[in-house]
Amino acid sequence: MKLKFDLGKQVMTRGIANILGDSKICEELLDAFGRYTKCDWGDIPEEDKALNDEAVRVGDGRTLAAYNTSKGKVWLAERCLSQKKDSPRATS
């Protein structure tokens, strides 16, 4: 799968780690992460979606996404670092 941006290092909160034994939430989290990698930002205001798209386009800023699950809303956030063409983080 071709990613729209370099995801960098992923980490999770203790709250997410504590519910990973539930197969349903694992499926929902994988779905949410898949949507995130395709720049589907989930349940956030349109203005935040536009800011996310701009951060991915220029390679600087932050992305924030929210997805509803059976355990409640989960948030994915990332700080986008500068991605110049010669940067190892840049994707094409």
OpenMM code with the backbone's topology and positions (N, CA, C; nanometers):
from openmm import Vec3, app, unit

residues = "MET LYS LEU LYS PHE ASP LEU GLY LYS GLN VAL MET THR ARG GLY ILE ALA ASN ILE LEU GLY ASP SER LYS ILE CYS GLU GLU LEU LEU ASP ALA PHE GLY ARG TYR THR LYS CYS ASP TRP GLY ASP ILE PRO GLU GLU ASP LYS ALA LEU ASN ASP GLU ALA VAL ARG VAL GLY ASP GLY ARG THR LEU ALA ALA TYR ASN THR SER LYS GLY LYS VAL TRP LEU ALA GLU ARG CYS LEU SER GLN LYS LYS ASP SER PRO ARG ALA THR SER".split()
positions = [
    Vec3(0.0846, -0.1188, 0.0000),
    Vec3(0.0000, 0.0000, 0.0000),
    Vec3(0.0888, 0.1246, 0.0000),
    Vec3(0.0617, 0.2169, -0.0895),
    Vec3(0.1346, 0.3424, -0.0990),
    Vec3(0.0757, 0.4414, 0.0003),
    Vec3(0.1594, 0.4909, 0.0932),
    Vec3(0.1144, 0.5875, 0.1926),
    Vec3(0.1212, 0.7285, 0.1368),
    Vec3(0.0318, 0.8143, 0.1830),
    Vec3(0.0312, 0.9532, 0.1393),
    Vec3(0.1339, 1.0368, 0.2130),
    Vec3(0.1828, 0.9858, 0.3281),
    Vec3(0.2852, 1.0555, 0.4040),
    Vec3(0.3581, 0.9559, 0.4918),
    Vec3(0.4789, 0.9918, 0.5335),
    Vec3(0.5594, 0.9065, 0.6191),
    Vec3(0.5035, 0.9123, 0.7610),
    Vec3(0.4710, 0.7970, 0.8169),
    Vec3(0.4082, 0.7933, 0.9486),
    Vec3(0.5069, 0.8119, 1.0632),
    Vec3(0.6334, 0.7914, 1.0401),
    Vec3(0.7278, 0.8051, 1.1505),
    Vec3(0.7037, 0.6975, 1.2555),
    Vec3(0.7372, 0.7277, 1.3800),
    Vec3(0.7241, 0.6325, 1.4909),
    Vec3(0.5838, 0.6395, 1.5505),
    Vec3(0.5240, 0.5227, 1.5740),
    Vec3(0.3919, 0.5177, 1.6351),
    Vec3(0.4045, 0.4730, 1.7804),
    Vec3(0.3269, 0.5354, 1.8658),
    Vec3(0.3187, 0.4983, 2.0069),
    Vec3(0.1718, 0.4973, 2.0457),
    Vec3(0.1404, 0.4390, 2.1612),
    Vec3(0.0014, 0.4384, 2.2075),
    Vec3(-0.0033, 0.4743, 2.3549),
    Vec3(-0.1189, 0.5213, 2.3950),
    Vec3(-0.1391, 0.5511, 2.5363),
    Vec3(-0.1614, 0.4209, 2.6133),
    Vec3(-0.1471, 0.4289, 2.7427),
    Vec3(-0.1723, 0.3140, 2.8290),
    Vec3(-0.3175, 0.2673, 2.8151),
    Vec3(-0.4099, 0.3626, 2.7991),
    Vec3(-0.5509, 0.3269, 2.7843),
    Vec3(-0.5749, 0.2384, 2.6632),
    Vec3(-0.5123, 0.2690, 2.5518),
    Vec3(-0.5259, 0.1852, 2.4323),
    Vec3(-0.4591, 0.0503, 2.4558),
    Vec3(-0.3407, 0.0514, 2.5127),
    Vec3(-0.2693, -0.0744, 2.5393),
    Vec3(-0.3526, -0.1670, 2.6272),
    Vec3(-0.4262, -0.1109, 2.7208),
    Vec3(-0.5054, -0.1915, 2.8142),
    Vec3(-0.6250, -0.2604, 2.7492),
    Vec3(-0.6705, -0.2136, 2.6336),
    Vec3(-0.7880, -0.2754, 2.5707),
    Vec3(-0.7522, -0.3598, 2.4483),
    Vec3(-0.6249, -0.3799, 2.4216),
    Vec3(-0.5849, -0.4542, 2.3021),
    Vec3(-0.6193, -0.6022, 2.3063),
    Vec3(-0.6585, -0.6559, 2.4205),
    Vec3(-0.6991, -0.7948, 2.4291),
    Vec3(-0.8355, -0.8210, 2.3664),
    Vec3(-0.9098, -0.7172, 2.3378),
    Vec3(-1.0437, -0.7266, 2.2781),
    Vec3(-1.0285, -0.7289, 2.1257),
    Vec3(-1.0628, -0.8422, 2.0624),
    Vec3(-1.0417, -0.8542, 1.9173),
    Vec3(-1.1240, -0.7538, 1.8376),
    Vec3(-1.2440, -0.7192, 1.8867),
    Vec3(-1.3271, -0.6221, 1.8143),
    Vec3(-1.2586, -0.4860, 1.8110),
    Vec3(-1.2053, -0.4398, 1.9246),
    Vec3(-1.1401, -0.3086, 1.9264),
    Vec3(-1.0124, -0.3121, 1.8425),
    Vec3(-0.9429, -0.4260, 1.8417),
    Vec3(-0.8235, -0.4364, 1.7571),
    Vec3(-0.8590, -0.4155, 1.6103),
    Vec3(-0.9683, -0.4780, 1.5657),
    Vec3(-1.0142, -0.4590, 1.4276),
    Vec3(-1.0507, -0.3131, 1.4020),
    Vec3(-1.1194, -0.2515, 1.4974),
    Vec3(-1.1596, -0.1112, 1.4822),
    Vec3(-1.0377, -0.0186, 1.4789),
    Vec3(-0.9376, -0.0479, 1.5606),
    Vec3(-0.8166, 0.0346, 1.5618),
    Vec3(-0.7383, 0.0187, 1.4319),
    Vec3(-0.7292, -0.1038, 1.3819),
    Vec3(-0.6627, -0.1251, 1.2534),
    Vec3(-0.7355, -0.0519, 1.1413),
    Vec3(-0.8683, -0.0552, 1.1447),
    Vec3(-0.9475, 0.0173, 1.0455),
    Vec3(-0.9212, 0.1679, 1.0555),
    Vec3(-0.9216, 0.2198, 1.1779),
    Vec3(-0.8969, 0.3627, 1.1982),
    Vec3(-0.7581, 0.4004, 1.1474),
    Vec3(-0.6592, 0.3193, 1.1794),
    Vec3(-0.5232, 0.3489, 1.1351),
    Vec3(-0.5133, 0.3436, 0.9829),
    Vec3(-0.5805, 0.2468, 0.9219),
    Vec3(-0.5831, 0.2393, 0.7757),
    Vec3(-0.6456, 0.3630, 0.7135),
    Vec3(-0.7538, 0.4088, 0.7715),
    Vec3(-0.8183, 0.5319, 0.7230),
    Vec3(-0.7246, 0.6510, 0.7376),
    Vec3(-0.6567, 0.6576, 0.8507),
    Vec3(-0.5632, 0.7675, 0.8772),
    Vec3(-0.4524, 0.7718, 0.7722),
    Vec3(-0.3987, 0.6549, 0.7369),
    Vec3(-0.2897, 0.6517, 0.6388),
    Vec3(-0.3353, 0.6952, 0.5002),
    Vec3(-0.4684, 0.6946, 0.4775),
    Vec3(-0.5237, 0.7386, 0.3486),
    Vec3(-0.5764, 0.8817, 0.3555),
    Vec3(-0.5417, 0.9513, 0.4641),
    Vec3(-0.5852, 1.0901, 0.4869),
    Vec3(-0.7369, 1.1012, 0.5019),
    Vec3(-0.8001, 0.9967, 0.5530),
    Vec3(-0.9401, 1.0024, 0.5943),
    Vec3(-0.9343, 1.0349, 0.7431),
    Vec3(-0.9647, 1.1573, 0.7772),
    Vec3(-0.9406, 1.2085, 0.9123),
    Vec3(-1.0529, 1.1784, 1.0106),
    Vec3(-1.1551, 1.1075, 0.9677),
    Vec3(-1.2598, 1.0655, 1.0593),
    Vec3(-1.3538, 1.1769, 1.1006),
    Vec3(-1.3908, 1.1753, 1.2280),
    Vec3(-1.4949, 1.2629, 1.2822),
    Vec3(-1.4355, 1.3883, 1.3458),
    Vec3(-1.3849, 1.4778, 1.2600),
    Vec3(-1.3337, 1.6074, 1.3056),
    Vec3(-1.3936, 1.7162, 1.2165),
    Vec3(-1.3917, 1.8406, 1.2627),
    Vec3(-1.4474, 1.9499, 1.1808),
    Vec3(-1.3727, 1.9660, 1.0472),
    Vec3(-1.4450, 2.0147, 0.9479),
    Vec3(-1.3877, 2.0357, 0.8147),
    Vec3(-1.2639, 2.1245, 0.8184),
    Vec3(-1.2634, 2.2256, 0.9033),
    Vec3(-1.1461, 2.3152, 0.9101),
    Vec3(-1.0227, 2.2394, 0.9584),
    Vec3(-1.0393, 2.1437, 1.0500),
    Vec3(-0.9263, 2.0623, 1.0948),
    Vec3(-0.8810, 1.9661, 0.9862),
    Vec3(-0.9760, 1.9137, 0.9083),
    Vec3(-0.9401, 1.8280, 0.7954),
    Vec3(-0.8547, 1.9053, 0.6955),
    Vec3(-0.8925, 2.0301, 0.6689),
    Vec3(-0.8164, 2.1140, 0.5763),
    Vec3(-0.6753, 2.1404, 0.6298),
    Vec3(-0.6639, 2.1644, 0.7596),
    Vec3(-0.5320, 2.1845, 0.8206),
    Vec3(-0.4472, 2.0577, 0.8103),
    Vec3(-0.5089, 1.9419, 0.8305),
    Vec3(-0.4368, 1.8150, 0.8150),
    Vec3(-0.3862, 1.7988, 0.6722),
    Vec3(-0.4747, 1.8239, 0.5753),
    Vec3(-0.4356, 1.8104, 0.4353),
    Vec3(-0.3186, 1.9024, 0.4018),
    Vec3(-0.3220, 2.0235, 0.4532),
    Vec3(-0.2131, 2.1187, 0.4296),
    Vec3(-0.0847, 2.0702, 0.4949),
    Vec3(-0.0919, 2.0178, 0.6158),
    Vec3(0.0275, 1.9671, 0.6851),
    Vec3(0.0909, 1.8535, 0.6056),
    Vec3(0.0085, 1.7652, 0.5510),
    Vec3(0.0610, 1.6550, 0.4705),
    Vec3(0.1203, 1.7092, 0.3410),
    Vec3(0.0520, 1.8040, 0.2787),
    Vec3(0.0993, 1.8594, 0.1509),
    Vec3(0.2349, 1.9263, 0.1640),
    Vec3(0.2532, 2.0092, 0.2672),
    Vec3(0.3785, 2.0835, 0.2819),
    Vec3(0.4798, 2.0107, 0.3701),
    Vec3(0.4347, 1.9059, 0.4411),
    Vec3(0.5261, 1.8292, 0.5251),
    Vec3(0.5624, 1.8980, 0.6546),
    Vec3(0.4774, 1.9880, 0.7017),
    Vec3(0.5062, 2.0579, 0.8267),
    Vec3(0.3745, 2.0895, 0.8963),
    Vec3(0.3719, 2.0756, 1.0257),
    Vec3(0.2512, 2.1033, 1.1014),
    Vec3(0.2128, 1.9827, 1.1842),
    Vec3(0.0830, 1.9609, 1.1998),
    Vec3(0.0343, 1.8472, 1.2773),
    Vec3(-0.0884, 1.7901, 1.2100),
    Vec3(-0.1133, 1.6627, 1.2350),
    Vec3(-0.2371, 1.6011, 1.1923),
    Vec3(-0.3091, 1.5493, 1.3158),
    Vec3(-0.4400, 1.5540, 1.3116),
    Vec3(-0.5237, 1.5083, 1.4206),
    Vec3(-0.6472, 1.4436, 1.3602),
    Vec3(-0.6787, 1.3229, 1.4047),
    Vec3(-0.7941, 1.2510, 1.3526),
    Vec3(-0.8680, 1.1848, 1.4678),
    Vec3(-0.9970, 1.1608, 1.4501),
    Vec3(-1.0789, 1.0964, 1.5525),
    Vec3(-1.1706, 0.9942, 1.4868),
    Vec3(-1.1827, 0.8790, 1.5512),
    Vec3(-1.2646, 0.7707, 1.4980),
    Vec3(-1.3477, 0.7112, 1.6108),
    Vec3(-1.4734, 0.6826, 1.5826),
    Vec3(-1.5612, 0.6204, 1.6810),
    Vec3(-1.5389, 0.4699, 1.6808),
    Vec3(-1.5303, 0.4119, 1.8005),
    Vec3(-1.5139, 0.2675, 1.8161),
    Vec3(-1.6157, 0.2184, 1.9192),
    Vec3(-1.6197, 0.0877, 1.9372),
    Vec3(-1.7098, 0.0300, 2.0371),
    Vec3(-1.6691, 0.0674, 2.1799),
    Vec3(-1.5473, 0.1152, 2.1984),
    Vec3(-1.4990, 0.1577, 2.3305),
    Vec3(-1.4975, 0.3099, 2.3442),
    Vec3(-1.5540, 0.3791, 2.2472),
    Vec3(-1.5536, 0.5251, 2.2484),
    Vec3(-1.4638, 0.5809, 2.1391),
    Vec3(-1.4458, 0.7095, 2.1414),
    Vec3(-1.3672, 0.7774, 2.0380),
    Vec3(-1.2184, 0.7593, 2.0647),
    Vec3(-1.1442, 0.7300, 1.9582),
    Vec3(-0.9980, 0.7260, 1.9664),
    Vec3(-0.9425, 0.8376, 1.8796),
    Vec3(-0.8312, 0.8909, 1.9224),
    Vec3(-0.7658, 1.0021, 1.8539),
    Vec3(-0.6291, 0.9573, 1.8035),
    Vec3(-0.5957, 0.9975, 1.6830),
    Vec3(-0.4616, 0.9775, 1.6280),
    Vec3(-0.4049, 1.1154, 1.6010),
    Vec3(-0.2834, 1.1375, 1.6468),
    Vec3(-0.2195, 1.2683, 1.6284),
    Vec3(-0.0745, 1.2471, 1.5886),
    Vec3(-0.0247, 1.3374, 1.5079),
    Vec3(0.1136, 1.3287, 1.4644),
    Vec3(0.1662, 1.4684, 1.4351),
    Vec3(0.2908, 1.4872, 1.4672),
    Vec3(0.3613, 1.6098, 1.4317),
    Vec3(0.4321, 1.5821, 1.3012),
    Vec3(0.3962, 1.6542, 1.1956),
    Vec3(0.4598, 1.6368, 1.0650),
    Vec3(0.5869, 1.7195, 1.0627),
    Vec3(0.6967, 1.6532, 1.0331),
    Vec3(0.8242, 1.7222, 1.0251),
    Vec3(0.8499, 1.7634, 0.8813),
    Vec3(0.9357, 1.8613, 0.8661),
    Vec3(0.9684, 1.9100, 0.7331),
    Vec3(1.0112, 1.7950, 0.6431),
    Vec3(0.9534, 1.7900, 0.5250),
    Vec3(0.9829, 1.6825, 0.4302),
    Vec3(1.0312, 1.7419, 0.2983),
    Vec3(1.1547, 1.7813, 0.2937),
    Vec3(1.2113, 1.8293, 0.1687),
    Vec3(1.2319, 1.7091, 0.0781),
    Vec3(1.2409, 1.7326, -0.0531),
    Vec3(1.2545, 1.6238, -0.1496),
    Vec3(1.3706, 1.5304, -0.1156),
    Vec3(1.4818, 1.5826, -0.0611),
    Vec3(1.5968, 1.4983, -0.0318),
    Vec3(1.5921, 1.4402, 0.1100),
    Vec3(1.4839, 1.4643, 0.1835),
    Vec3(1.4703, 1.4127, 0.3190),
    Vec3(1.4318, 1.2654, 0.3153),
    Vec3(1.4860, 1.1824, 0.4056),
    Vec3(1.4463, 1.0420, 0.4084),
    Vec3(1.2999, 1.0231, 0.4496),
    Vec3(1.2356, 1.1237, 0.5101),
    Vec3(1.0951, 1.1132, 0.5495),
    Vec3(1.0009, 1.1409, 0.4331),
    Vec3(1.0494, 1.2033, 0.3298),
    Vec3(0.9614, 1.2414, 0.2179),
    Vec3(0.9119, 1.1163, 0.1446),
    Vec3(0.7866, 1.1198, 0.1016),
    Vec3(0.7311, 1.0125, 0.0197),
    Vec3(0.6817, 1.0723, -0.1101),
    Vec3(0.6791, 0.9911, -0.2128),
    Vec3(0.6300, 1.0425, -0.3416),
    Vec3(0.5293, 0.9500, -0.4018),
] * unit.nanometer
topology = app.Topology()
chain = topology.addChain("A")
for resn in residues:
    res = topology.addResidue(resn, chain)
    for name in ("N", "CA", "C"):
        topology.addAtom(name, app.Element.getBySymbol(name[0]), res)
